[in-house]
Amino acid sequence: MPPRGATDGPTGPLEERAREVREAFAGRYREYQYRFVEFLTEHLSDLSRAFGGDLQAMLVLAVIGQVRIASMAYAGTDGNQEEQGAITASRLADVTGIPRETVRRKLTLLANKGWIERTPGRSWRLVVREEEAAARQDLSELDQRAIQRIARLFAGLEVLVPSAERPGKRP
């Protein structure tokens, strides 16, 4: 489930803005493509270095992290508290397209690093220390570089798209 506010339906203001952005990128495709591919290759290279070349382990960890973030957005929902923010190895394989046996090996590797743990229901979730994911603490330098890289991407793409007219915005 997407976090609340992530979408507003097929005809709302977010979808309208997405259409405008899509059209602007299509009209300036080479510029868009260059900025995006530059971001993507830099980011994947950085991730590859941080994970010792194991991008599948990174992907498994990222999906587990997304499950936790989504569960936090819906923290008041009914269900097994012990399993909230957790995902099974089988579901990870389905979501990532990584074979199940490979997913199991990656889960063991990530658990050995202290970043994830198995729940009583045999799912997997992030290990949290002092209210923050252990992996985030251990990968804080990578996280800071990613934030800088995303900011550069945003600034580079923003210039390709006409400004949206917003209530109260001055010309």
Phi, psi and omega per residue, in radians:
M1 nan 2.361 3.092
P2 -1.295 2.610 3.063
P3 -1.017 2.601 -3.126
R4 -0.984 2.366 3.141
G5 1.586 -0.092 -3.112
A6 -1.273 -0.408 3.131
T7 -2.474 2.697 -3.135
D8 -2.295 0.381 3.089
G9 1.633 3.023 -3.019
P10 -1.235 -0.284 -3.079
T11 -2.217 0.174 -3.101
G12 -1.385 3.125 -3.088
P13 -1.101 -0.608 3.103
L14 -1.157 -0.745 3.137
E15 -1.159 -0.659 3.102
E16 -1.118 -0.768 3.122
R17 -1.131 -0.690 3.101
A18 -1.049 -0.678 3.110
R19 -1.115 -0.785 3.126
E20 -1.055 -0.764 -3.131
V21 -1.137 -0.789 3.122
R22 -0.989 -0.787 3.138
E23 -1.151 -0.708 3.121
A24 -1.126 -0.745 3.116
F25 -1.134 -0.699 3.126
A26 -1.107 -0.680 -3.136
G27 -1.251 -0.405 3.139
R28 -2.214 0.854 -2.958
Y29 -0.999 -0.784 -3.102
R30 -1.066 -0.751 3.129
E31 -1.138 -0.778 3.106
Y32 -1.060 -0.863 -3.094
Q33 -1.030 -0.769 -3.137
Y34 -1.046 -0.887 -3.103
R35 -1.077 -0.762 -3.107
F36 -1.183 -0.812 -3.115
V37 -1.154 -0.632 3.058
E38 -1.038 -0.835 3.098
F39 -1.041 -0.881 -3.042
L40 -1.066 -0.804 -3.117
T41 -1.191 -0.694 3.086
E42 -1.099 -0.775 -3.084
H43 -1.183 -0.813 3.132
L44 -1.122 -0.650 3.092
S45 -1.113 -0.748 3.110
D46 -1.110 -0.780 3.104
L47 -1.086 -0.745 -3.141
S48 -1.042 -0.767 3.100
R49 -1.102 -0.779 -3.099
A50 -1.147 -0.536 -3.111
F51 -1.824 0.339 3.096
G52 1.016 0.620 3.128
G53 1.470 -0.032 -3.052
D54 -1.672 1.375 -3.136
L55 -1.215 -0.392 3.072
Q56 -1.183 -0.695 3.077
A57 -1.100 -0.714 3.100
M58 -1.063 -0.748 -3.129
L59 -1.134 -0.747 3.101
V60 -1.059 -0.807 3.119
L61 -1.085 -0.717 -3.138
A62 -1.090 -0.732 3.136
V63 -1.158 -0.735 3.098
I64 -1.068 -0.700 3.093
G65 -1.099 -0.721 3.116
Q66 -1.122 -0.658 3.099
V67 -1.092 -0.725 3.109
R68 -1.117 -0.785 -3.134
I69 -1.069 -0.776 3.117
A70 -1.097 -0.699 -3.133
S71 -1.177 -0.572 3.103
M72 -1.193 -0.593 3.118
A73 -1.156 -0.470 -3.119
Y74 -2.053 0.656 -3.014
A75 -0.992 -0.489 -3.090
G76 -1.475 0.036 -3.064
T77 -1.278 2.709 3.088
D78 -1.232 2.817 3.099
G79 2.347 3.096 -3.112
N80 -1.281 1.923 -3.117
Q81 -1.039 -0.616 -3.116
E82 -1.097 -0.518 -3.071
E83 -1.766 -0.082 3.131
Q84 -1.101 2.385 -3.141
G85 1.355 0.260 -3.112
A86 -2.029 2.788 -3.125
I87 -2.532 2.537 3.136
T88 -1.412 2.771 3.078
A89 -1.070 -0.672 3.138
S90 -1.090 -0.785 3.131
R91 -1.149 -0.679 3.076
L92 -1.030 -0.747 3.117
A93 -1.093 -0.738 3.126
D94 -1.108 -0.782 -3.075
V95 -1.198 -0.717 -3.028
T96 -1.591 -0.374 -3.050
G97 1.385 0.147 3.101
I98 -1.510 2.372 3.129
P99 -0.960 2.560 -3.059
R100 -0.992 -0.755 -3.140
E101 -1.120 -0.663 3.101
T102 -1.163 -0.736 3.088
V103 -1.010 -0.785 -3.137
R104 -1.050 -0.706 3.100
R105 -1.129 -0.721 3.135
K106 -1.149 -0.674 3.102
L107 -1.079 -0.742 3.111
T108 -1.102 -0.767 3.114
L109 -1.042 -0.826 -3.118
L110 -1.174 -0.630 3.088
A111 -1.153 -0.694 3.115
N112 -1.124 -0.460 3.065
K113 -1.381 -0.208 -3.126
G114 1.483 0.293 -3.083
W115 -1.629 -0.474 3.123
I116 -2.345 2.867 3.097
E117 -2.541 2.751 3.129
R118 -1.538 2.423 3.120
T119 -1.552 2.901 3.068
P120 -1.016 -0.494 3.119
G121 -1.465 0.132 3.077
R122 1.272 0.398 2.990
S123 -1.696 -3.119 -3.126
W124 -2.202 2.490 3.115
R125 -2.523 2.868 3.094
L126 -1.185 2.553 2.952
V127 -1.456 2.284 -3.126
V128 -2.007 2.219 3.075
R129 -2.095 2.225 3.106
E130 0.896 0.785 3.079
E131 1.166 0.301 3.093
E132 -2.392 2.503 3.135
A133 -1.040 2.341 3.126
A134 -1.006 -0.699 3.129
A135 -1.075 -0.709 -3.136
R136 -1.129 -0.698 3.096
Q137 -1.073 -0.797 -3.098
D138 -1.254 -0.447 -3.099
L139 -1.889 0.483 -3.027
S140 -1.073 -0.633 3.120
E141 -1.166 -0.715 3.059
L142 -1.055 -0.752 3.139
D143 -1.049 -0.763 3.136
Q144 -1.141 -0.713 3.089
R145 -1.127 -0.660 3.125
A146 -1.120 -0.735 3.127
I147 -1.083 -0.761 3.105
Q148 -1.101 -0.735 -3.124
R149 -1.144 -0.740 3.136
I150 -1.147 -0.680 3.106
A151 -1.086 -0.733 3.094
R152 -1.118 -0.723 3.112
L153 -1.080 -0.833 -3.131
F154 -1.022 -0.833 -3.135
A155 -1.089 -0.693 3.137
G156 -1.196 -0.632 3.135
L157 -1.400 -0.580 -3.109
E158 -1.008 -0.627 -3.123
V159 -1.229 -0.272 3.139
L160 -1.480 -0.215 -3.020
V161 -2.028 2.308 3.073
P162 -1.048 2.585 3.127
S163 -1.107 2.493 3.083
A164 -1.439 2.425 3.048
E165 -1.364 2.091 -3.131
R166 -2.078 2.574 3.092
P167 -0.981 2.325 3.106
G168 1.449 -0.054 3.133
K169 -1.381 2.341 -3.138
R170 -1.543 2.520 3.129
P171 -1.126 nan nan
